[in-house]
Amino acid sequence: MKKFLQKFITSAVLCGILSVNAQELIVEREKKENWGGKVEFAPQFDRGKGPCFVLYGKYPTALTYKKYISVEPGKKYTYKVSLRTLDEKLPASGYIGFYLYDAKKRSMTFRNVAVLKNSSSEVVSAKKGDKFIIIKKIDNFERFKRFSVAFNTKADFSDIPNFDLAPSCSKIVDNGDGNLRIELKSALKKDYPAGTPMRLHSPYGAPLYNLASGWMPAGEGKECVAVLEGILDTPGTSRGKFWKGTKYIRPFVWFGNWNRKPKQGAKLLVDGMSLTVAE
């Protein structure tokens, strides 16, 4: 019994220490001025969980915390949001995530960090004003259906996040001379000399939006929780770590997405926002 009590007291003390060390990062969350987006403040639905907002309309509609929050490697970040559908007959879907930024506060999306495997090559021709790029051939290039082009890449991925991107690409074909031709949806804005290293990346411009998602119940709703610890040192779009190069974040909530598109008239209520960091 004595040993049990000692263990219980030790655990309680540790829990107390962890609680003390957890720091709230969303400050003055009760002030609606701290949140932005095409959303409405909804005090009529307040239930004592901080400010309440209603999201609706075209998807995705975002509720975003306006302030940039610095991310420290090695610390654990816990993001919580309570989401509920206003009318159970018109289900609303919700997504929680972060807008990620590098040290220069440039927004990072899938295109900047998600590398397509074995897609490195080099430029043969890429001239300002052209709506195509000629590159040296990549083995099995037919497997790439959707992609973007990143320039001035590094073999060790030290260029990630890469912001030196071509305009959106439409297709990749054999050029008939041992090289490949990449068609662009708009013209290149600058020249890239022959020999410039390049690789293919994800084509998507989405941020880290899917930490928690789904159709949200009415009534008491659902508390969505996301936990991230550390920063990736490799390319990729992990949901357990912040992406490579992340220095700042801004938490957000989305109403709807292409894979869960609410019907017209659906509304999502959002409250209980909390972001804490702990050792």
C-alpha positions as CSV (number, residue, x, y, z in Angstrom):
1,M,0.0,0.0,0.0
2,K,2.9,2.3,0.9
3,K,4.6,1.7,-2.5
4,F,1.3,2.3,-4.3
5,L,0.8,5.6,-2.5
6,Q,4.4,6.7,-3.4
7,K,3.8,5.9,-7.1
8,F,0.5,7.7,-7.0
9,I,2.0,10.8,-5.4
10,T,4.9,10.7,-7.9
11,S,2.6,10.4,-10.8
12,A,0.4,13.3,-9.5
13,V,3.5,15.5,-9.0
14,L,4.7,14.7,-12.6
15,C,1.3,15.5,-14.0
16,G,1.3,18.8,-12.1
17,I,4.7,19.7,-13.5
18,L,3.6,18.9,-17.0
19,S,0.5,21.0,-16.5
20,V,2.5,23.9,-15.2
21,N,4.9,23.6,-18.1
22,A,2.2,23.6,-20.8
23,Q,1.9,27.1,-22.2
24,E,-1.2,28.5,-23.9
25,L,-0.3,30.0,-27.3
26,I,-3.6,31.3,-28.5
27,V,-3.7,34.4,-26.3
28,E,-6.8,36.4,-25.7
29,R,-8.9,33.9,-27.6
30,E,-12.1,35.5,-26.4
31,K,-11.4,38.5,-28.7
32,K,-13.0,38.0,-32.0
33,E,-10.6,40.5,-33.5
34,N,-7.8,37.9,-33.2
35,W,-9.6,35.7,-35.8
36,G,-10.0,36.3,-39.5
37,G,-11.8,34.9,-42.5
38,K,-15.1,35.0,-44.3
39,V,-16.9,33.8,-41.1
40,E,-19.3,35.3,-38.6
41,F,-19.0,35.8,-34.8
42,A,-21.9,34.0,-33.3
43,P,-22.4,35.0,-29.6
44,Q,-26.0,33.6,-29.7
45,F,-24.5,30.1,-29.7
46,D,-22.0,30.8,-26.9
47,R,-21.7,28.0,-24.4
48,G,-18.9,29.2,-22.2
49,K,-16.0,27.8,-24.4
50,G,-14.7,31.1,-25.6
51,P,-15.8,32.9,-28.7
52,C,-18.2,31.0,-31.0
53,F,-18.1,31.4,-34.8
54,V,-20.3,30.1,-37.5
55,L,-18.8,29.0,-40.8
56,Y,-20.8,28.3,-44.0
57,G,-21.0,29.0,-47.7
58,K,-18.5,27.9,-50.4
59,Y,-15.7,25.5,-49.4
60,P,-13.2,25.7,-48.0
61,T,-14.2,28.6,-45.7
62,A,-11.5,29.2,-43.1
63,L,-11.4,30.6,-39.6
64,T,-7.8,31.6,-39.0
65,Y,-5.9,32.9,-36.0
66,K,-4.3,36.1,-37.2
67,K,-1.0,36.1,-35.2
68,Y,2.1,34.2,-36.2
69,I,3.2,31.7,-33.6
70,S,6.9,30.6,-33.4
71,V,7.6,26.9,-33.5
72,E,10.4,25.4,-31.3
73,P,11.9,22.0,-32.3
74,G,11.5,19.3,-29.8
75,K,8.4,20.6,-28.2
76,K,4.9,19.2,-28.3
77,Y,2.0,21.2,-29.6
78,T,-1.6,20.3,-28.9
79,Y,-4.4,22.0,-30.9
80,K,-8.0,21.5,-29.8
81,V,-11.2,22.8,-31.3
82,S,-14.8,22.0,-30.7
83,L,-16.9,21.6,-33.9
84,R,-20.7,21.0,-34.3
85,T,-23.3,21.1,-37.0
86,L,-26.0,23.7,-36.4
87,D,-28.8,21.7,-38.1
88,E,-28.6,17.9,-38.0
89,K,-30.6,17.8,-41.2
90,L,-27.8,19.7,-43.0
91,P,-24.5,18.0,-41.9
92,A,-21.4,20.2,-41.9
93,S,-17.9,18.9,-42.3
94,G,-14.9,20.4,-40.6
95,Y,-11.1,20.3,-40.8
96,I,-8.5,21.6,-38.5
97,G,-4.8,22.4,-39.3
98,F,-2.1,24.9,-39.5
99,Y,-0.8,27.4,-42.1
100,L,2.9,26.8,-42.0
101,Y,5.6,29.5,-42.7
102,D,9.4,29.5,-43.1
103,A,11.8,31.9,-41.5
104,K,10.8,34.6,-44.0
105,K,7.1,34.0,-43.3
106,R,6.6,32.5,-46.7
107,S,3.5,30.2,-46.8
108,M,4.4,26.5,-47.2
109,T,2.1,24.1,-49.0
110,F,2.3,20.6,-50.4
111,R,4.1,21.9,-53.5
112,N,7.0,23.3,-51.5
113,V,7.8,20.1,-49.5
114,A,6.3,17.0,-51.1
115,V,8.8,15.4,-53.4
116,L,7.8,12.8,-56.0
117,K,10.1,9.8,-55.7
118,N,12.9,9.3,-58.2
119,S,12.0,12.4,-60.2
120,S,15.2,14.4,-60.2
121,S,16.6,15.5,-63.6
122,E,18.1,18.7,-65.1
123,V,17.0,21.5,-67.4
124,V,17.7,21.3,-71.2
125,S,15.7,24.4,-72.0
126,A,13.5,26.7,-69.8
127,K,13.2,30.2,-71.1
128,K,11.2,33.2,-69.8
129,G,7.9,33.4,-71.7
130,D,7.9,29.8,-72.8
131,K,4.9,27.6,-71.8
132,F,7.0,24.5,-71.8
133,I,10.2,23.1,-70.2
134,I,12.5,20.6,-71.8
135,I,14.3,18.3,-69.3
136,K,16.5,15.2,-69.5
137,K,14.6,12.0,-69.5
138,I,13.4,10.5,-66.2
139,D,12.9,6.7,-66.1
140,N,9.3,5.6,-66.2
141,F,8.1,9.2,-66.5
142,E,4.7,8.0,-67.6
143,R,3.8,7.3,-63.9
144,F,3.7,11.0,-63.2
145,K,0.2,12.3,-63.9
146,R,-0.1,15.3,-61.5
147,F,3.0,17.2,-60.5
148,S,4.8,20.6,-60.3
149,V,8.4,21.4,-61.2
150,A,10.9,22.7,-58.6
151,F,14.2,24.3,-59.8
152,N,17.7,24.6,-58.2
153,T,17.1,21.4,-56.2
154,K,19.7,19.7,-54.0
155,A,20.4,16.0,-53.8
156,D,20.3,16.2,-50.0
157,F,17.0,18.0,-50.1
158,S,18.5,21.1,-48.4
159,D,16.5,23.2,-50.8
160,I,13.3,22.0,-49.0
161,P,11.0,24.0,-48.7
162,N,11.5,24.9,-52.3
163,F,9.9,28.1,-53.5
164,D,11.5,28.2,-56.9
165,L,8.6,26.6,-58.7
166,A,7.3,26.6,-62.3
167,P,3.7,27.6,-63.1
168,S,1.2,24.8,-63.0
169,C,2.0,21.8,-65.3
170,S,-0.5,20.1,-67.5
171,K,1.4,17.1,-68.9
172,I,4.7,15.4,-69.5
173,V,5.6,13.7,-72.8
174,D,8.5,12.3,-74.7
175,N,10.1,15.0,-76.8
176,G,11.3,12.6,-79.4
177,D,15.0,13.5,-78.9
178,G,15.8,11.6,-75.7
179,N,14.4,14.4,-73.6
180,L,11.0,15.2,-72.0
181,R,8.7,18.1,-72.7
182,I,6.6,19.5,-69.8
183,E,3.7,21.6,-70.8
184,L,2.8,24.6,-68.6
185,K,-0.6,26.2,-68.0
186,S,1.1,29.7,-68.0
187,A,4.4,31.1,-69.1
188,L,7.7,30.9,-67.2
189,K,8.6,34.1,-65.4
190,K,12.4,33.8,-65.7
191,D,15.1,31.8,-67.5
192,Y,16.8,28.7,-66.1
193,P,20.1,27.8,-67.8
194,A,20.7,24.3,-69.2
195,G,22.0,22.0,-66.5
196,T,19.9,23.6,-63.7
197,P,18.9,20.7,-61.4
198,M,15.2,20.1,-61.0
199,R,12.7,17.6,-59.6
200,L,9.0,16.9,-59.6
201,H,6.9,17.8,-56.6
202,S,3.3,17.5,-55.6
203,P,1.0,19.9,-57.6
204,Y,-1.2,20.8,-54.6
205,G,-1.3,24.1,-52.9
206,A,-3.0,23.0,-49.7
207,P,-1.5,23.7,-46.3
208,L,-1.5,21.2,-43.4
209,Y,-5.3,21.0,-43.3
210,N,-6.2,17.4,-42.4
211,L,-5.0,17.0,-38.8
212,A,-8.6,16.2,-37.9
213,S,-11.6,16.0,-40.2
214,G,-15.0,14.6,-40.8
215,W,-18.7,15.2,-40.7
216,M,-19.4,16.9,-37.4
217,P,-22.4,15.9,-35.2
218,A,-25.0,18.3,-34.0
219,G,-25.8,18.9,-30.3
220,E,-22.6,18.7,-28.2
221,G,-20.5,18.2,-31.3
222,K,-17.0,16.8,-31.3
223,E,-13.8,17.9,-29.8
224,C,-11.0,17.6,-32.4
225,V,-7.5,17.2,-31.1
226,A,-4.2,17.3,-33.0
227,V,-0.8,16.7,-31.5
228,L,2.5,17.5,-33.3
229,E,6.0,17.1,-31.9
230,G,9.1,18.3,-33.7
231,I,10.0,19.4,-37.2
232,L,10.7,17.0,-40.1
233,D,14.3,17.0,-41.3
234,T,13.3,15.3,-44.6
235,P,10.8,16.1,-47.3
236,G,7.2,15.2,-46.8
237,T,3.8,16.2,-45.3
238,S,3.7,14.4,-42.0
239,R,0.7,14.9,-39.7
240,G,2.8,14.1,-36.6
241,K,5.5,16.7,-37.2
242,F,5.7,20.2,-38.7
243,W,7.1,20.2,-42.2
244,K,10.7,20.8,-42.9
245,G,11.6,24.5,-42.7
246,T,8.6,25.4,-40.5
247,K,9.4,28.5,-38.3
248,Y,5.9,29.9,-37.8
249,I,2.3,28.6,-37.7
250,R,-1.2,30.0,-37.7
251,P,-4.0,27.5,-36.6
252,F,-7.2,27.4,-38.6
253,V,-10.5,25.6,-39.0
254,W,-12.0,24.8,-42.5
255,F,-15.7,24.4,-43.3
256,G,-15.9,21.8,-46.0
257,N,-13.5,20.4,-48.6
258,W,-13.7,18.8,-52.0
259,N,-14.1,15.3,-50.4
260,R,-16.8,16.3,-47.9
261,K,-18.7,19.1,-49.6
262,P,-21.7,20.3,-47.4
263,K,-25.0,21.0,-48.9
264,Q,-26.2,24.6,-49.3
265,G,-27.5,25.9,-46.0
266,A,-25.2,23.8,-43.8
267,K,-23.4,25.7,-41.0
268,L,-20.5,24.7,-38.8
269,L,-20.2,26.1,-35.2
270,V,-16.7,26.5,-33.9
271,D,-15.6,27.2,-30.3
272,G,-13.2,25.9,-27.6
273,M,-10.1,26.8,-29.6
274,S,-6.9,26.0,-27.7
275,L,-3.2,25.6,-28.6
276,T,-0.7,24.6,-26.0
277,V,3.0,23.8,-26.1
278,A,4.9,21.6,-23.6
279,E,8.4,20.2,-23.2
